[in-house]
Amino acid sequence: MDIIELDKSGDRFRLLFDTKGRFVLVRIKKEEAAFKLCRITKVYLGVNKVPFAVTHDGRSIRYPDPEAKVRLIVVCVCALLHLMSMQKISLCFFAFSRLGQ
């Protein structure tokens, strides 16, 4: 559900779960990288009976659609994420470990 972008090659990937709960990288286009997919983990009523929906990455959405349920996937526009600057490095390293094997 997060987006990974490699500047040197120009590739963009979306990090998703497969049916067995493993991470899978799916190649996406530049237009698709402008938004993020978020899963709703909690729906509740706040102060003064204001409805809230909380996503898997901690975002709170006030006044969600009345049909919003837990485990529903919603689209979040990432306009605010571009304001955060990260240091660009050319080395990318993924480490996976299998404990007990």
Secondary structure, 3 states (H helix, E strand, C coil): CEEEEECCCCEEEEEEECCCCCEEEEECCCCHHHEEEEEEEEEEECHHHCEEEEECCCCEEECCCCCCCCCCEEEEECCHHHHCCCCCCCCCCCCCCCCCC
